[in-house]
Amino acid sequence: MPKLNIEEIEAIIPHRYPFLLIDSVEDYNPGEYAVAKKCVTANEPFFQGHFPQYKVMPGVLIVEALAQTGAIALLSLPEYKGKIALFGGIKNCKFKTPVRPGDVLELCCRLTNRKGPVGIGEAEAKVNGKIAVKAELSFAIQ
């Protein structure tokens, strides 16, 4: 599929600033996968307190960015238009590399199982090809 810009992303998922954590979708196939990018800047509001002396993107926000990427893959299906994908669970989450201002997060979520309104995805966030976070995420459509 073609790339999605911010307006197209906002037409699929309900997140908005300051909690929309993906800047673009580079590739996706509805119901299968999505690949997104997040350009991390020093101006992010969370850096004011995490940590002012050594800015690191909170791991939970990286996982949220991965979930938003997975939500693009799921909610871009016509039958889920206008729906919300809620977290169902996080398994086997590993934080491998800190994400800092200036990094570009490469986010990928591949849906591995779908049963009714529930989906499971294998998610990975990379910086310069190096894994920063890896997790299995589950979603519930509402």
N, CA, C and O atoms as a MOPAC input file, in Angstrom:
PM7 MOZYME 1SCF
protein

 N      0.85600 1    -1.18700 1     0.00000 1
 C      0.00000 1     0.00000 1     0.00000 1
 C      0.89800 1     1.24600 1     0.00000 1
 O      2.06000 1     1.17100 1     0.40200 1
 N      0.37200 1     2.37000 1    -0.44200 1
 C      1.16300 1     3.60200 1    -0.43100 1
 C      1.38600 1     4.10700 1     1.00100 1
 O      0.70000 1     3.70300 1     1.94000 1
 N      2.35600 1     4.99100 1     1.12800 1
 C      2.63700 1     5.60300 1     2.42700 1
 C      1.42300 1     6.38100 1     2.92200 1
 O      0.60500 1     6.86000 1     2.13700 1
 N      1.32800 1     6.49500 1     4.26200 1
 C      0.27600 1     7.30900 1     4.85800 1
 C      0.90500 1     8.50300 1     5.55700 1
 O      1.87700 1     8.35500 1     6.29700 1
 N      0.34500 1     9.69900 1     5.32000 1
 C      0.81800 1    10.88900 1     6.03100 1
 C     -0.00300 1    11.04000 1     7.31300 1
 O     -0.86700 1    10.21100 1     7.59600 1
 N      0.25800 1    12.07400 1     8.07200 1
 C     -0.36900 1    12.25300 1     9.37300 1
 C     -1.88800 1    12.35900 1     9.28100 1
 O     -2.59100 1    11.80800 1    10.12800 1
 N     -2.40400 1    13.05000 1     8.27900 1
 C     -3.85400 1    13.17400 1     8.12600 1
 C     -4.49700 1    11.82100 1     7.82700 1
 O     -5.57800 1    11.51700 1     8.33100 1
 N     -3.83700 1    11.02000 1     7.01500 1
 C     -4.35600 1     9.69500 1     6.68600 1
 C     -4.30000 1     8.76100 1     7.89500 1
 O     -5.19100 1     7.93500 1     8.09000 1
 N     -3.24700 1     8.89800 1     8.70400 1
 C     -3.13600 1     8.11900 1     9.94900 1
 C     -4.29100 1     8.48900 1    10.87500 1
 O     -4.94700 1     7.61500 1    11.44000 1
 N     -4.53600 1     9.79600 1    11.02600 1
 C     -5.61100 1    10.26300 1    11.91100 1
 C     -6.99700 1     9.82700 1    11.42200 1
 O     -7.93900 1     9.77700 1    12.21200 1
 N     -7.12800 1     9.51600 1    10.14700 1
 C     -8.40300 1     9.02400 1     9.62700 1
 C     -8.62400 1     7.54900 1     9.99600 1
 O     -9.74700 1     7.04900 1     9.91700 1
 N     -7.54400 1     6.85300 1    10.40000 1
 C     -7.65300 1     5.42200 1    10.73500 1
 C     -7.68100 1     5.20100 1    12.24500 1
 O     -8.51900 1     4.45100 1    12.74600 1
 N     -6.76700 1     5.85200 1    12.97700 1
 C     -6.73000 1     5.65800 1    14.43000 1
 C     -7.14000 1     6.95400 1    15.13200 1
 O     -6.95200 1     8.03800 1    14.57900 1
 N     -7.69700 1     6.85600 1    16.34100 1
 C     -8.24900 1     8.03700 1    17.01500 1
 C     -7.22300 1     8.88500 1    17.77600 1
 O     -7.58600 1     9.94100 1    18.29500 1
 N     -5.98500 1     8.47100 1    17.85900 1
 C     -4.97700 1     9.18300 1    18.65300 1
 C     -4.66300 1    10.55900 1    18.07700 1
 O     -4.65500 1    10.75500 1    16.86200 1
 N     -4.40300 1    11.50800 1    18.97600 1
 C     -4.05100 1    12.87200 1    18.58600 1
 C     -2.91800 1    13.37300 1    19.47700 1
 O     -2.64100 1    12.79700 1    20.52800 1
 N     -2.26600 1    14.45200 1    19.04500 1
 C     -1.20900 1    15.06700 1    19.82800 1
 C     -1.73100 1    15.36600 1    21.23400 1
 O     -2.86400 1    15.82600 1    21.37300 1
 N     -0.95000 1    15.12200 1    22.26200 1
 C      0.43700 1    14.66400 1    22.26600 1
 C      0.58700 1    13.14800 1    22.32700 1
 O      1.67900 1    12.65000 1    22.60000 1
 N     -0.49400 1    12.40400 1    22.07600 1
 C     -0.38500 1    10.96000 1    22.22800 1
 C     -0.35400 1    10.19400 1    20.91300 1
 O     -0.30800 1     8.96400 1    20.92500 1
 N     -0.37800 1    10.87600 1    19.80100 1
 C     -0.16300 1    10.20500 1    18.51800 1
 C      1.34600 1    10.04800 1    18.37500 1
 O      2.06400 1    11.03900 1    18.24500 1
 N      1.82400 1     8.82400 1    18.39900 1
 C      3.26300 1     8.57200 1    18.49200 1
 C      3.87100 1     7.99800 1    17.22600 1
 O      4.98400 1     7.47300 1    17.26000 1
 N      3.16000 1     8.08700 1    16.10600 1
 C      3.76800 1     7.72700 1    14.82500 1
 C      3.61900 1     8.91000 1    13.87500 1
 O      2.58300 1     9.57500 1    13.85100 1
 N      4.66000 1     9.16100 1    13.09900 1
 C      4.67800 1    10.30400 1    12.19000 1
 C      4.26500 1     9.95000 1    10.77300 1
 O      3.68000 1    10.77100 1    10.06700 1
 N      4.56900 1     8.72400 1    10.35400 1
 C      4.21900 1     8.28800 1     9.00400 1
 C      4.10900 1     6.77200 1     9.00000 1
 O      4.69300 1     6.08300 1     9.83600 1
 N      3.34600 1     6.27200 1     8.03900 1
 C      3.29300 1     4.83400 1     7.79900 1
 C      3.97900 1     4.61700 1     6.46400 1
 O      3.54300 1     5.13300 1     5.43600 1
 N      5.04600 1     3.85400 1     6.49200 1
 C      5.86800 1     3.63500 1     5.30600 1
 C      5.28700 1     2.54500 1     4.40200 1
 O      5.43300 1     2.59600 1     3.18000 1
 N      4.63100 1     1.56300 1     5.01600 1
 C      4.07800 1     0.44600 1     4.26600 1
 C      3.04400 1    -0.24200 1     5.15900 1
 O      3.19300 1    -0.25000 1     6.38100 1
 N      2.01500 1    -0.81100 1     4.56900 1
 C      1.04700 1    -1.59400 1     5.33800 1
 C      0.20900 1    -2.43900 1     4.39900 1
 O      0.06100 1    -2.13200 1     3.21600 1
 N     -0.33100 1    -3.50100 1     4.95100 1
 C     -1.27800 1    -4.32400 1     4.24300 1
 C     -2.39900 1    -4.59200 1     5.24500 1
 O     -2.17800 1    -5.28700 1     6.23700 1
 N     -3.60100 1    -4.05500 1     5.00700 1
 C     -4.68600 1    -4.18900 1     5.97100 1
 C     -4.88900 1    -5.63700 1     6.43800 1
 O     -4.98800 1    -6.56700 1     5.63700 1
 N     -4.94800 1    -5.78800 1     7.76300 1
 C     -5.14600 1    -7.10100 1     8.35200 1
 C     -3.89100 1    -7.93600 1     8.46200 1
 O     -3.92800 1    -9.04300 1     9.00100 1
 N     -2.75600 1    -7.41500 1     7.95000 1
 C     -1.51800 1    -8.19400 1     7.97300 1
 C     -0.38400 1    -7.52300 1     8.73100 1
 O      0.14400 1    -8.09300 1     9.68500 1
 N      0.00300 1    -6.30400 1     8.31400 1
 C      1.14500 1    -5.64700 1     8.94400 1
 C      1.10900 1    -4.14800 1     8.67800 1
 O      0.38200 1    -3.65800 1     7.81300 1
 N      1.92400 1    -3.44100 1     9.45700 1
 C      2.17200 1    -2.01700 1     9.19300 1
 C      3.60300 1    -1.70600 1     9.61600 1
 O      4.12400 1    -2.27100 1    10.57800 1
 N      4.21900 1    -0.79900 1     8.87600 1
 C      5.56500 1    -0.31000 1     9.17500 1
 C      5.45100 1     1.20900 1     9.26500 1
 O      4.99700 1     1.86600 1     8.32900 1
 N      5.87000 1     1.75800 1    10.41000 1
 C      5.72900 1     3.19600 1    10.64500 1
 C      7.04200 1     3.79000 1    11.12600 1
 O      7.99000 1     3.07200 1    11.44500 1
 N      7.07800 1     5.12400 1    11.17000 1
 C      8.25100 1     5.84800 1    11.67500 1
 C      7.82800 1     6.86700 1    12.72200 1
 O      6.74600 1     7.45000 1    12.65600 1
 N      8.69700 1     7.05900 1    13.67000 1
 C      8.54500 1     8.11500 1    14.67800 1
 C      9.89200 1     8.81800 1    14.76100 1
 O     10.89900 1     8.20700 1    15.11800 1
 N      9.90400 1    10.10100 1    14.43200 1
 C     11.12200 1    10.90800 1    14.54900 1
 C     11.13900 1    11.49500 1    15.96300 1
 O     10.31000 1    12.33800 1    16.30500 1
 N     12.07200 1    11.04800 1    16.76000 1
 C     12.14300 1    11.44800 1    18.16700 1
 C     12.94600 1    12.74100 1    18.25600 1
 O     14.10000 1    12.79500 1    17.83100 1
 N     12.31800 1    13.79500 1    18.82000 1
 C     13.01900 1    15.07800 1    18.94700 1
 C     13.15700 1    15.44800 1    20.42000 1
 O     12.43700 1    14.92400 1    21.27000 1
 N     14.07600 1    16.34300 1    20.71200 1
 C     14.29300 1    16.81400 1    22.08000 1
 C     13.09400 1    17.60400 1    22.59400 1
 O     12.98000 1    17.83700 1    23.79700 1
 N     12.20300 1    18.01600 1    21.70300 1
 C     11.02000 1    18.80000 1    22.09200 1
 C      9.85200 1    17.95200 1    22.57900 1
 O      8.81500 1    18.50400 1    22.94700 1
 N      9.98600 1    16.63800 1    22.59200 1
 C      8.89400 1    15.77600 1    23.05400 1
 C      8.56500 1    16.13700 1    24.50400 1
 O      9.47700 1    16.29600 1    25.31500 1
 N      7.27500 1    16.27000 1    24.84700 1
 C      6.91200 1    16.68100 1    26.20900 1
 C      7.41900 1    15.74100 1    27.29700 1
 O      7.70800 1    16.19200 1    28.40500 1
 N      7.53400 1    14.44700 1    27.00800 1
 C      7.96400 1    13.50400 1    28.03800 1
 C      9.42500 1    13.67800 1    28.44000 1
 O      9.82200 1    13.23000 1    29.51500 1
 N     10.23700 1    14.32600 1    27.59200 1
 C     11.64600 1    14.53000 1    27.94200 1
 C     11.83300 1    15.55200 1    29.06400 1
 O     12.90900 1    15.61700 1    29.65800 1
 N     10.81400 1    16.34300 1    29.36100 1
 C     10.92700 1    17.30300 1    30.46400 1
 C     11.15300 1    16.58800 1    31.78700 1
 O     11.77700 1    17.14500 1    32.69000 1
 N     10.66000 1    15.37400 1    31.91400 1
 C     10.82500 1    14.67100 1    33.17300 1
 C     11.45400 1    13.29900 1    33.03600 1
 O     11.58100 1    12.59100 1    34.03500 1
 N     11.85600 1    12.89100 1    31.83100 1
 C     12.38200 1    11.52300 1    31.63100 1
 C     13.58100 1    11.52600 1    30.71200 1
 O     13.34900 1    11.33000 1    29.51900 1
 N     14.66900 1    11.69600 1    31.04500 1
 C     15.20900 1    12.31100 1    32.26000 1
 C     15.90100 1    13.57200 1    31.81200 1
 O     16.64600 1    13.52000 1    30.83400 1
 N     15.70200 1    14.71500 1    32.46900 1
 C     16.26900 1    15.97000 1    31.95900 1
 C     17.78400 1    15.91100 1    31.72300 1
 O     18.29100 1    16.53000 1    30.78800 1
 N     18.49700 1    15.17200 1    32.56400 1
 C     19.95500 1    15.11300 1    32.42400 1
 C     20.43300 1    14.06900 1    31.40000 1
 O     21.57500 1    14.13300 1    30.94300 1
 N     19.57300 1    13.11500 1    31.04000 1
 C     19.90000 1    12.08400 1    30.05200 1
 C     18.58900 1    11.63900 1    29.41900 1
 O     17.95800 1    10.68700 1    29.87700 1
 N     18.18900 1    12.33200 1    28.37000 1
 C     16.87300 1    12.12900 1    27.77000 1
 C     16.76100 1    10.73400 1    27.13900 1
 O     17.53700 1    10.36300 1    26.25900 1
 N     15.76400 1     9.97600 1    27.62500 1
 C     15.47700 1     8.64300 1    27.10600 1
 C     13.97100 1     8.53700 1    26.90600 1
 O     13.19900 1     8.87200 1    27.80400 1
 N     13.55200 1     8.07300 1    25.73500 1
 C     12.12200 1     7.89200 1    25.49300 1
 C     11.61700 1     6.76600 1    26.38700 1
 O     12.19300 1     5.67800 1    26.38700 1
 N     10.55100 1     7.00700 1    27.14800 1
 C     10.02400 1     5.94900 1    28.01800 1
 C      9.63900 1     4.70500 1    27.21700 1
 O      9.00500 1     4.79100 1    26.16500 1
 N     10.03700 1     3.55500 1    27.74200 1
 C      9.74800 1     2.28900 1    27.07500 1
 C      8.27300 1     2.06900 1    26.83300 1
 O      7.88500 1     1.53000 1    25.79700 1
 N      7.43800 1     2.48500 1    27.78600 1
 C      5.99700 1     2.29300 1    27.61200 1
 C      5.47700 1     3.09500 1    26.41900 1
 O      4.50800 1     2.68600 1    25.78000 1
 N      6.10500 1     4.22500 1    26.11400 1
 C      5.67600 1     5.01400 1    24.95300 1
 C      6.14900 1     4.38100 1    23.64700 1
 O      5.49000 1     4.51500 1    22.61600 1
 N      7.28400 1     3.69500 1    23.68900 1
 C      7.73100 1     2.96300 1    22.49700 1
 C      6.74900 1     1.81700 1    22.23300 1
 O      6.37100 1     1.56600 1    21.08900 1
 N      6.34200 1     1.12900 1    23.30100 1
 C      5.35700 1     0.05400 1    23.14500 1
 C      4.03400 1     0.62800 1    22.63100 1
 O      3.37800 1     0.01300 1    21.79000 1
 N      3.64400 1     1.79600 1    23.12700 1
 C      2.42400 1     2.44700 1    22.62900 1
 C      2.55500 1     2.77900 1    21.14200 1
 O      1.59900 1     2.60000 1    20.38700 1
 N      3.71900 1     3.25700 1    20.71400 1
 C      3.93700 1     3.55100 1    19.29000 1
 C      3.81700 1     2.26500 1    18.46500 1
 O      3.27500 1     2.28100 1    17.36000 1
 N      4.32200 1     1.16000 1    19.00400 1
 C      4.17600 1    -0.12600 1    18.32000 1
 C      2.70000 1    -0.53500 1    18.24400 1
 O      2.24200 1    -1.05000 1    17.22400 1
 N      1.96600 1    -0.29800 1    19.33500 1
 C      0.53900 1    -0.62600 1    19.34400 1
 C     -0.22200 1     0.22300 1    18.32500 1
 O     -1.12400 1    -0.27800 1    17.65400 1
 N      0.13400 1     1.49800 1    18.20600 1
 C     -0.51200 1     2.35600 1    17.21200 1
 C     -0.21100 1     1.85900 1    15.80500 1
 O     -1.06100 1     1.93200 1    14.91800 1
 N      1.00500 1     1.35400 1    15.60400 1
 C      1.37000 1     0.78000 1    14.31000 1
 C      0.51500 1    -0.45200 1    14.03100 1
 O      0.00100 1    -0.61700 1    12.92400 1
 N      0.36200 1    -1.31600 1    15.03600 1
 C     -0.50000 1    -2.48500 1    14.88800 1
 C     -1.94900 1    -2.10000 1    14.65300 1
 O     -2.66000 1    -2.76100 1    13.89700 1
 N     -2.38700 1    -1.02400 1    15.30700 1
 C     -3.76300 1    -0.54900 1    15.11900 1
 C     -3.99100 1    -0.11200 1    13.67600 1
 O     -5.08500 1    -0.29800 1    13.14400 1
 N     -2.98300 1     0.46200 1    13.03900 1
 C     -3.09900 1     0.81800 1    11.61500 1
 C     -3.35900 1    -0.44700 1    10.80000 1
 O     -4.23500 1    -0.46200 1     9.93500 1
 N     -2.59600 1    -1.51200 1    11.07800 1
 C     -2.77200 1    -2.75900 1    10.33100 1
 C     -4.17600 1    -3.31800 1    10.52500 1
 O     -4.78100 1    -3.82100 1     9.57800 1
 N     -4.69200 1    -3.23400 1    11.73500 1
 C     -6.00100 1    -3.80400 1    12.05300 1
 C     -7.15700 1    -2.90000 1    11.63100 1
 O     -8.10300 1    -3.35400 1    10.98700 1
 N     -7.07700 1    -1.62400 1    11.99400 1
 C     -8.19700 1    -0.70500 1    11.75300 1
 C     -8.29000 1    -0.21100 1    10.30800 1
 O     -9.25500 1     0.46200 1     9.94700 1
 N     -7.30100 1    -0.53700 1     9.48400 1
 C     -7.39400 1    -0.17400 1     8.06800 1
 C     -8.26200 1    -1.16800 1     7.30000 1
 O     -8.55300 1    -0.96300 1     6.12100 1
 N     -8.67700 1    -2.25200 1     7.97200 1
 C     -9.64100 1    -3.15800 1     7.35300 1
 C    -10.99600 1    -2.45900 1     7.27600 1
 O    -11.41100 1    -1.83300 1     8.25200 1
 N    -11.69300 1    -2.54600 1     6.15200 1
 C    -12.96900 1    -1.82700 1     5.99800 1
 C    -13.97900 1    -2.11500 1     7.11200 1
 O    -14.70700 1    -1.21300 1     7.52500 1
 N    -14.03400 1    -3.34400 1     7.60100 1
 C    -15.02200 1    -3.68000 1     8.62500 1
 C    -14.73700 1    -3.04100 1     9.98500 1
 O    -15.60100 1    -3.03100 1    10.86200 1
 N    -13.51500 1    -2.50400 1    10.16100 1
 C    -13.16100 1    -1.86500 1    11.44000 1
 C    -13.06500 1    -0.34300 1    11.33600 1
 O    -12.61600 1     0.31400 1    12.27600 1
 N    -13.47800 1     0.21700 1    10.21200 1
 C    -13.42400 1     1.66700 1    10.03300 1
 C    -14.21000 1     2.36000 1    11.15200 1
 O    -15.36000 1     2.01300 1    11.42100 1
 N    -13.56900 1     3.35100 1    11.80500 1
 C    -14.19600 1     4.10800 1    12.87900 1
 C    -14.15800 1     3.43800 1    14.23800 1
 O    -14.67700 1     3.98800 1    15.21000 1
 N    -13.54900 1     2.25000 1    14.32900 1
 C    -13.45600 1     1.52100 1    15.59700 1
 C    -12.18100 1     1.91900 1    16.34400 1
 O    -11.34500 1     2.66000 1    15.82600 1
 N    -12.05300 1     1.41500 1    17.56000 1
 C    -10.87000 1     1.65400 1    18.39300 1
 C    -10.23900 1     0.30700 1    18.70900 1
 O    -10.94300 1    -0.66100 1    18.99700 1
 N     -8.90900 1     0.24400 1    18.65500 1
 C     -8.17600 1    -0.96000 1    19.06000 1
 C     -7.60900 1    -0.69800 1    20.45000 1
 O     -6.76500 1     0.17900 1    20.63100 1
 N     -8.07700 1    -1.46200 1    21.42000 1
 C     -7.58400 1    -1.33500 1    22.79600 1
 C     -6.54300 1    -2.40600 1    23.06500 1
 O     -6.59400 1    -3.49300 1    22.48800 1
 N     -5.58000 1    -2.09100 1    23.95900 1
 C     -4.60100 1    -3.08300 1    24.36900 1
 C     -5.30300 1    -4.24500 1    25.03800 1
 O     -6.15500 1    -4.04300 1    25.90300 1
 N     -4.95700 1    -5.45200 1    24.65000 1
 C     -5.45200 1    -6.63900 1    25.32400 1
 C     -4.37200 1    -7.24500 1    26.20200 1
 O     -4.66200 1    -7.90200 1    27.20200 1
 N     -3.10900 1    -7.01500 1    25.81100 1
 C     -2.00200 1    -7.56300 1    26.59300 1
 C     -0.65900 1    -7.30700 1    25.93300 1
 O     -0.57200 1    -6.97400 1    24.75100 1
 N      0.36900 1    -7.47100 1    26.72500 1
 C      1.75700 1    -7.34000 1    26.26200 1
 C      2.50300 1    -8.54400 1    26.81900 1
 O      2.48200 1    -8.79100 1    28.02400 1
 N      3.16700 1    -9.30100 1    25.93100 1
 C      3.92900 1   -10.47100 1    26.36400 1
 C      5.36300 1   -10.35800 1    25.86900 1
 O      5.64400 1    -9.74600 1    24.83900 1
 N      6.25100 1   -10.96300 1    26.62800 1
 C      7.65600 1   -11.10600 1    26.22100 1
 C      8.28100 1    -9.80400 1    25.73700 1
 O      9.00700 1    -9.78800 1    24.74300 1
 N      7.99800 1    -8.72400 1    26.43700 1
 C      8.53500 1    -7.41800 1    26.04900 1
 C      9.98200 1    -7.29900 1    26.50800 1
 O     10.30000 1    -7.55100 1    27.67000 1
 N     10.84500 1    -6.91600 1    25.58900 1
 C     12.26800 1    -6.75000 1    25.88700 1
 C     12.71100 1    -5.36900 1    25.42500 1
 O     12.44800 1    -4.96500 1    24.29200 1
 N     13.38900 1    -4.64700 1    26.32000 1
 C     13.95400 1    -3.33900 1    25.99900 1
 C     15.45000 1    -3.53300 1    25.82200 1
 O     16.15000 1    -3.89800 1    26.76700 1
 N     15.94000 1    -3.29000 1    24.61700 1
 C     17.32900 1    -3.62100 1    24.30500 1
 C     18.24800 1    -2.40900 1    24.17400 1
 O     19.42300 1    -2.47100 1    24.53600 1
 N     17.70800 1    -1.31300 1    23.65600 1
 C     18.53000 1    -0.12800 1    23.37800 1
 C     17.74200 1     1.12300 1    23.73600 1
 O     16.57800 1     1.23800 1    23.35400 1
 N     18.35000 1     2.07600 1    24.46900 1
 C     17.63700 1     3.32100 1    24.76100 1
 C     17.36600 1     4.11400 1    23.48200 1
 O     18.16000 1     4.09100 1    22.54200 1
 N     16.24200 1     4.80600 1    23.46500 1
 C     15.87400 1     5.66300 1    22.33200 1
 C     16.01000 1     7.09800 1    22.79800 1
 O     15.43500 1     7.49200 1    23.81300 1
 N     16.78900 1     7.88900 1    22.03500 1
 C     17.15700 1     9.23200 1    22.45700 1
 C     16.77700 1    10.25600 1    21.39700 1
 O     16.48500 1     9.89000 1    20.25900 1
 N     16.78000 1    11.54400 1    21.76400 1
 C     16.49000 1    12.58200 1    20.76800 1
 C     17.40700 1    12.44400 1    19.54700 1
 O     18.60500 1    12.19100 1    19.67100 1
 N     16.81200 1    12.61700 1    18.37900 1
 C     17.55800 1    12.48300 1    17.12500 1
 C     17.38800 1    11.11800 1    16.49100 1
 O     17.67400 1    10.93900 1    15.30700 1
 N     16.91800 1    10.14000 1    17.28200 1
 C     16.69800 1     8.79800 1    16.73500 1
 C     15.42700 1     8.77500 1    15.88600 1
 O     14.48400 1     9.53000 1    16.12600 1
 N     15.42700 1     7.90100 1    14.90000 1
 C     14.22400 1     7.63500 1    14.11400 1
 C     13.81900 1     6.20400 1    14.43600 1
 O     14.53000 1     5.25500 1    14.10700 1
 N     12.67600 1     6.06400 1    15.07700 1
 C     12.16100 1     4.73700 1    15.39300 1
 C     11.53000 1     4.13000 1    14.15600 1
 O     10.66200 1     4.73500 1    13.52700 1
 N     11.96600 1     2.94400 1    13.81500 1
 C     11.37500 1     2.16500 1    12.73200 1
 C     10.48300 1     1.14500 1    13.41800 1
 O     10.98100 1     0.24900 1    14.09900 1
 N      9.17700 1     1.27000 1    13.25000 1
 C      8.19500 1     0.46900 1    13.98000 1
 C      7.53200 1    -0.52300 1    13.03500 1
 O      7.12200 1    -0.16300 1    11.93200 1
 N      7.43200 1    -1.77000 1    13.47300 1
 C      6.78400 1    -2.78000 1    12.64400 1
 C      5.91200 1    -3.65400 1    13.53100 1
 O      6.34700 1    -4.10800 1    14.58900 1
 N      4.69600 1    -3.88400 1    13.10000 1
 C      3.80800 1    -4.81300 1    13.79000 1
 C      3.16800 1    -5.70600 1    12.73900 1
 O      2.48200 1    -5.23800 1    11.83000 1
 N      3.41100 1    -7.00800 1    12.88800 1
 C      2.84400 1    -8.00600 1    11.97400 1
 C      1.79100 1    -8.79300 1    12.74000 1
 O      2.09000 1    -9.41600 1    13.75800 1
 N      0.55800 1    -8.76100 1    12.24700 1
 C     -0.52900 1    -9.48900 1    12.89600 1
 C     -0.34600 1   -10.97700 1    12.61900 1
 O     -0.27400 1   -11.40800 1    11.46800 1
 N     -0.27500 1   -11.74500 1    13.69200 1
 C     -0.01300 1   -13.17900 1    13.54700 1
 C     -1.25800 1   -14.02700 1    13.75700 1
 O     -1.29800 1   -15.18500 1    13.34300 1
 N     -2.28200 1   -13.45400 1    14.40300 1
 C     -3.49900 1   -14.20800 1    14.67300 1
 C     -4.65500 1   -13.23900 1    14.86200 1
 O     -4.51800 1   -12.21200 1    15.52800 1
 N     -5.79000 1   -13.57400 1    14.27100 1
 C     -7.00400 1   -12.77200 1    14.46400 1
 C     -8.17200 1   -13.71200 1    14.64900 1
 O     -8.36600 1   -14.64500 1    13.87000 1
 N     -8.94600 1   -13.46000 1    15.68400 1
 C    -10.15100 1   -14.24800 1    15.93200 1
 C    -11.23000 1   -13.28200 1    16.37100 1
 O    -11.20100 1   -12.78200 1    17.49500 1
 N    -12.18400 1   -13.01400 1    15.48700 1
 C    -13.22300 1   -12.04100 1    15.79500 1
 C    -12.60200 1   -10.67200 1    16.05200 1
 O    -11.78000 1   -10.20300 1    15.26400 1
 N    -12.99400 1   -10.03000 1    17.15400 1
 C    -12.49000 1    -8.68400 1    17.44100 1
 C    -11.13800 1    -8.65400 1    18.15800 1
 O    -10.71500 1    -7.59800 1    18.63000 1
 N    -10.45600 1    -9.79800 1    18.24500 1
 C     -9.16700 1    -9.87200 1    18.95000 1
 C     -8.05700 1   -10.17200 1    17.95000 1
 O     -8.19800 1   -11.03400 1    17.08200 1
 N     -6.95400 1    -9.44600 1    18.08700 1
 C     -5.80200 1    -9.66500 1    17.22600 1
 C     -4.52700 1    -9.74000 1    18.04000 1
 O     -4.41900 1    -9.12100 1    19.09900 1
 N     -3.54900 1   -10.50800 1    17.53900 1
 C     -2.23900 1   -10.61900 1    18.18000 1
 C     -1.20200 1   -10.23500 1    17.14300 1
 O     -1.28700 1   -10.63200 1    15.98100 1
 N     -0.20800 1    -9.44600 1    17.58500 1
 C      0.83400 1    -9.01100 1    16.67200 1
 C      2.22200 1    -9.14300 1    17.25700 1
 O      2.41900 1    -8.95800 1    18.45800 1
 N      3.18500 1    -9.46100 1    16.40900 1
 C      4.60700 1    -9.45100 1    16.77500 1
 C      5.12500 1    -8.07100 1    16.40700 1
 O      5.03500 1    -7.65800 1    15.25000 1
 N      5.66800 1    -7.35600 1    17.38600 1
 C      6.06900 1    -5.96600 1    17.17100 1
 C      7.54900 1    -5.77300 1    17.47100 1
 O      8.11700 1    -6.39900 1    18.36600 1
 N      8.15000 1    -4.88000 1    16.68600 1
 C      9.57400 1    -4.59200 1    16.83700 1
 C      9.82200 1    -3.12400 1    16.53300 1
 O      9.33300 1    -2.58800 1    15.53900 1
 N     10.59500 1    -2.48100 1    17.41200 1
 C     11.03100 1    -1.10200 1    17.17300 1
 C     12.54100 1    -1.13000 1    17.00700 1
 O     13.25200 1    -1.71900 1    17.82200 1
 N     13.02900 1    -0.49200 1    15.95200 1
 C     14.47300 1    -0.45600 1    15.68400 1
 C     14.93800 1     0.98000 1    15.52700 1
 O     14.16500 1     1.86200 1    15.15200 1
 N     16.20200 1     1.20000 1    15.81900 1
 C     16.88300 1     2.45600 1    15.53600 1
 C     18.14600 1     2.08900 1    14.76300 1
 O     18.98100 1     1.32800 1    15.25100 1
 N     18.28000 1     2.63600 1    13.55600 1
 C     19.41900 1     2.31200 1    12.68900 1
 C     19.60000 1     0.80800 1    12.51100 1
 O     20.72600 1     0.31000 1    12.49900 1
 N     18.48500 1     0.08600 1    12.37300 1
 C     18.53800 1    -1.35200 1    12.14500 1
 C     18.77300 1    -2.18400 1    13.39200 1
 O     18.75700 1    -3.41300 1    13.31900 1
 N     18.99100 1    -1.54900 1    14.53500 1
 C     19.26100 1    -2.26100 1    15.78600 1
 C     17.97800 1    -2.30100 1    16.62600 1
 O     17.32300 1    -1.27600 1    16.81500 1
 N     17.62600 1    -3.48300 1    17.12500 1
 C     16.38500 1    -3.63100 1    17.89800 1
 C     16.46200 1    -2.82400 1    19.19500 1
 O     17.40600 1    -2.95200 1    19.97400 1
 N     15.44100 1    -1.98900 1    19.40100 1
 C     15.30600 1    -1.22800 1    20.64500 1
 C     14.29100 1    -1.90600 1    21.56400 1
 O     14.51700 1    -2.02500 1    22.76900 1
 N     13.17200 1    -2.35000 1    20.98800 1
 C     12.10300 1    -3.01100 1    21.75200 1
 C     11.48100 1    -4.09700 1    20.88500 1
 O     11.31300 1    -3.94300 1    19.67500 1
 N     11.14700 1    -5.19800 1    21.54600 1
 C     10.48400 1    -6.31700 1    20.88400 1
 C      9.39000 1    -6.80900 1    21.82400 1
 O      9.62100 1    -6.92400 1    23.02800 1
 N      8.19200 1    -7.10500 1    21.29300 1
 C      7.09400 1    -7.56000 1    22.14500 1
 C      6.00600 1    -8.24100 1    21.31600 1
 O      5.91300 1    -8.05800 1    20.10200 1
 N      5.19900 1    -9.02200 1    22.00300 1
 C      3.98000 1    -9.56500 1    21.41300 1
 C      2.82800 1    -8.76400 1    22.00900 1
 O      2.69200 1    -8.67300 1    23.22900 1
 N      2.00200 1    -8.18700 1    21.14500 1
 C      0.90700 1    -7.33700 1    21.59100 1
 C     -0.42400 1    -7.95900 1    21.20600 1
 O     -0.54600 1    -8.57000 1    20.14400 1
 N     -1.42300 1    -7.80600 1    22.06600 1
 C     -2.75900 1    -8.24400 1    21.67900 1
 C     -3.70400 1    -7.04500 1    21.74500 1
 O     -3.54800 1    -6.14700 1    22.57200 1
 N     -4.68500 1    -7.06400 1    20.84800 1
 C     -5.62000 1    -5.95900 1    20.66900 1
 C     -7.04900 1    -6.47900 1    20.75500 1
 O     -7.33900 1    -7.61900 1    20.39100 1
 N     -7.91800 1    -5.62800 1    21.23800 1
 C     -9.35100 1    -5.91700 1    21.21700 1
 C    -10.05200 1    -4.75000 1    20.52500 1
 O     -9.88200 1    -3.59500 1    20.91700 1
 N    -10.82800 1    -5.05100 1    19.50800 1
 C    -11.53300 1    -4.02100 1    18.75600 1
 C    -12.81900 1    -3.65200 1    19.49400 1
 O    -13.57300 1    -4.52000 1    19.93200 1
 N    -13.04600 1    -2.36100 1    19.61800 1
 C    -14.26800 1    -1.88700 1    20.26100 1
 C    -14.94500 1    -0.86200 1    19.38900 1
 O    -15.99700 1    -0.33800 1    19.75500 1

